[in-house]
Structures are given as structure tokens and as C-alpha cells.
């Protein structure tokens, strides 16, 4: 039976570089944030690049596209839960047809990275709350704690984290997929400006130290509020991450 792996994340969580490993494996058809096409359009204020008008732009249409692809081979798709939270967390049938993986990153790092690209981001776009809501829906559906990866652990110990993930997914570890040529895969072109660092990368690299002092938000009270709102959701999921 063909596999479908869903990587649910929040913006600036290193999800794209994890996706790159599945692109390099060559045994999955990879979809990059397909549900963004129901949340945004080429005219939305969020920065985008080469908009793909061929992709469906409704929840049902996108879901059908993914399930149809699964009929023909293994599928990997990664997305932000805030793009489709309301629909996703009540769609037990769709969630049950895939293995749901969750990726989290410490909110100071993800918020500041997000702010550099899209300063007008709304509260919900930070994404930790929506991610947690879908995490809870999968927990209730399966009766088990879903697989959670901490992005800093991925960055600092990529081989160990990916080996464990492959074991969980019942996949052969593919060492050749851990490195790649610095280029923009076709899947990233709509959101290319968001993935400049990933495009230039050749592998997953160690996380840079982060100043965790809350004074970093003194010049941006809005960002402080965003951080304080989303931190509890990150902490709940981080306590349940796979070790």
C-alpha cells in the first residue's frame, strides 16, 4: 500500500529543509504547502512569487489531489495548519489516511524570522495554536501521541533525527538524501522568497544560537504579544516530542 506522510508545521519551522530530504529520496511525490492555495491567492498581501494557477484552491479540491496522487505512489506533503485548521481538525477520514508528523520550533526564532519576511503577519499566522489544535485532533483520532520533531534538534543532529523518523515511518534510511545541490526545486517556486536560505543550502546545518532574553521584543510590542500567546502551545507539544 502506498504511503502518505503529512508534515504539519508552522511558518519558519525549518519544515522546508526537512521536505527537501523527501524530494531527494526520489520515492515520494512531494507537495509543498498545497493548502496555502485555499488560504491565499496571487493577489494576497502575503509575499509570493510564481503563483501556480493549475493547483486547486479549495479544501476538497486539494484533498482530492493528494489522495489521487496516493493511488499512484507514495506522497509527502507539508503544510501550515493555520491554512486549513477548521476543515482539517474535523476531517477524521482524511487524517486517518496518512501518517501525521508535527514539527515545532522555539517561538522567538520562528517569530523573528517570520517578521523579517512579512512584518504585517497576523497573530494566527505564527501558527503554533493551529498546529496544536490539529495535533489534538490526531491524538483523539488515533488514541496515540503523534510524532513531534523539535526543529533545533533536527538542525543539530540531522542524521539521528532522520534515522528515527525513517524507523517510525517504516522507511529505509537514505543517506544520499541528506545532501543536495543548492537550487530551487519546482515545488518551492510559488513561495521562493520565503526559502532563500533553504535554496542556497546543501544540507541541514546546525542551529544558530538564539538570544532568548525577552528584551529582544522591546522594540516590537506586537511581537511580544504574539510570543506570549503562542508559547504555551509550543511548550505543550515540545514536552511530547519524540526523543
C-alpha positions in Angstrom: 0.0 0.0 0.0 1.3 3.5 -0.9 2.2 5.8 2.0 1.1 9.3 2.5 3.2 11.3 5.0 1.8 14.7 6.2 4.3 17.1 7.8 2.2 19.7 9.7 4.2 22.7 10.8 4.1 26.5 11.4 5.9 29.1 9.4 9.7 29.4 9.8 10.0 26.0 11.5 12.6 24.5 9.1 9.9 22.4 7.5 11.1 23.2 4.0 14.6 21.8 4.6 13.0 18.7 6.0 10.8 18.5 3.0 14.0 18.7 0.8 15.1 15.3 2.2 11.9 13.8 0.8 12.4 15.5 -2.5 15.9 14.0 -2.6 14.7 10.5 -1.7 13.0 10.2 -5.1 10.5 7.7 -3.8 7.8 10.2 -2.9 5.8 12.7 -4.9 6.2 15.9 -2.8 3.7 18.6 -2.5 4.8 22.0 -1.0 2.1 23.7 1.1 -0.8 22.9 -1.2 -3.4 24.1 1.3 -1.9 27.6 1.0 -3.8 27.8 -2.2 -7.1 27.8 -0.3 -5.8 30.5 2.1 -4.2 32.9 -0.3 -4.1 33.9 -4.0 -1.6 35.8 -6.2 -3.3 39.0 -5.1 -3.0 38.4 -1.3 -0.8 40.7 0.7 1.5 37.9 1.8 4.7 37.8 -0.3 4.6 35.2 -3.1 6.4 34.6 -6.3 5.4 32.4 -9.3 1.8 31.6 -8.4 0.7 28.2 -9.7 -2.8 28.7 -11.2 -3.0 25.0 -12.0 -3.4 23.9 -8.4 -6.9 23.5 -6.9 -7.9 26.3 -4.5 -10.5 24.7 -2.3 -10.0 22.3 0.6 -11.9 19.5 -1.1 -10.0 20.0 -4.3 -6.6 20.0 -2.7 -7.5 16.9 -0.6 -8.7 15.1 -3.7 -5.4 15.9 -5.5 -3.4 14.4 -2.7 -5.5 11.3 -2.3 -5.4 10.8 -6.1 -1.6 11.1 -6.1 -1.5 8.4 -3.3 -3.3 6.0 -5.6 -0.2 6.1 -7.9 2.7 6.2 -5.4 4.0 7.5 -2.1 3.1 11.0 -1.2 4.7 13.6 1.1 3.0 16.9 1.7 3.9 19.6 4.2 1.7 22.5 5.2 0.9 25.0 7.8 -2.1 24.0 9.9 -3.4 27.6 10.0 -4.1 27.4 6.3 -6.8 24.9 6.8 -7.3 24.4 10.6 -11.1 24.4 10.8 -11.5 21.9 8.0 -8.6 19.7 8.9 -9.3 19.1 12.6 -12.8 17.8 11.9 -11.8 15.7 8.9 -11.0 12.4 10.6 -11.3 10.5 7.3 -8.5 12.5 5.6 -6.3 12.5 8.7 -6.6 8.7 9.1 -5.4 8.1 5.5 -1.9 9.4 6.2 0.8 9.4 8.9 0.7 12.8 10.6 4.1 14.3 11.7 4.4 17.6 13.5 7.4 20.0 13.5 7.8 22.7 16.1 10.4 25.5 16.5 11.0 27.7 19.5 8.7 30.8 19.0 11.3 33.5 19.4 13.3 32.2 16.5 10.3 31.5 14.3 8.5 34.8 15.0 11.6 36.9 14.3 12.3 35.0 11.1 8.7 35.4 10.0 8.8 39.2 10.8 11.8 39.7 8.6 9.8 38.5 5.6 6.3 39.5 6.4 6.1 42.3 9.1 2.3 42.5 8.8 1.7 38.9 9.7 -1.5 38.4 11.7 -1.5 36.6 15.1 -2.8 33.3 13.7 0.0 33.1 11.1 2.5 32.4 13.8 0.9 29.1 13.7 1.6 27.3 17.0 -2.1 27.4 18.2 -3.5 25.9 14.9 -0.7 23.3 14.9 -1.6 22.3 18.5 -5.4 22.1 17.6 -4.7 19.6 14.8 -2.2 17.7 17.0 -5.0 17.3 19.5 -7.4 16.1 16.7 -4.9 13.5 15.6 -4.4 12.4 19.2 -8.1 11.9 19.7 -8.5 10.1 16.4 -5.6 7.7 16.9 -5.6 7.4 20.7 -1.8 7.9 20.5 0.5 10.8 20.8 1.6 11.9 17.3 5.2 12.1 16.3 6.7 15.5 17.1 10.1 16.8 16.0 11.8 19.8 17.5 13.4 21.9 14.7 16.5 22.7 16.8 17.2 19.0 17.4 16.7 18.4 13.7 19.3 21.1 12.9 21.8 20.0 15.5 21.5 16.2 14.9 20.0 15.7 11.5 21.2 12.2 10.8 19.9 10.9 14.2 16.6 12.6 13.9 16.0 11.5 10.3 17.1 7.9 11.1 14.5 7.8 13.9 11.9 9.3 11.7 12.5 6.8 8.9 12.2 4.0 11.5 8.9 5.4 12.7 7.6 5.7 9.1 8.9 2.2 8.2 11.2 3.7 5.5 14.7 2.8 4.6 17.1 5.5 5.7 18.6 7.1 2.5 21.9 8.8 3.3 22.1 10.2 -0.2 19.1 12.3 0.5 20.9 14.2 3.3 22.8 16.4 0.9 21.8 18.2 -2.3 22.7 20.8 -4.9 21.9 24.4 -3.9 18.9 25.1 -6.1 15.2 25.9 -6.1 13.0 22.8 -6.5 10.0 23.2 -8.7 7.7 22.8 -5.7 9.1 25.9 -4.0 8.6 28.5 -6.8 5.4 30.0 -5.5 7.0 30.8 -2.2 10.6 31.1 -3.3 11.4 34.3 -1.5 10.5 32.6 1.8 13.0 29.8 1.2 16.2 31.7 0.2 18.3 30.1 2.8 17.0 26.6 2.0 17.6 27.2 -1.7 21.2 28.0 -1.0 21.7 25.1 1.4 23.4 21.8 0.6 22.4 20.0 3.8 20.7 20.6 7.1 23.0 22.8 9.2 23.4 23.4 12.9 21.1 25.9 14.6 22.5 29.3 15.3 22.4 30.4 19.0 19.3 32.5 19.8 19.1 35.3 22.2 16.2 34.1 24.4 16.0 37.3 26.5 12.5 38.8 26.2 14.1 42.2 25.8 14.6 41.3 22.1 10.9 42.2 21.7 11.2 45.6 23.4 11.0 47.4 20.1 8.1 45.3 18.9 5.3 45.0 21.5 3.1 43.2 18.9 5.7 40.5 18.5 5.9 40.1 22.3 2.2 39.6 22.4 2.4 37.1 19.6 5.2 35.2 21.5 3.3 35.1 24.8 0.1 33.9 23.1 1.8 31.0 21.2 4.5 29.9 23.7 2.2 27.7 25.8 1.2 25.7 22.7 4.8 25.2 21.8 5.7 24.1 25.3 2.8 21.5 25.4 4.0 20.0 22.1 7.7 20.2 23.0 7.1 18.2 26.1 5.6 15.4 24.0 8.3 15.5 21.2 9.9 12.2 20.1 13.2 11.6 21.9 
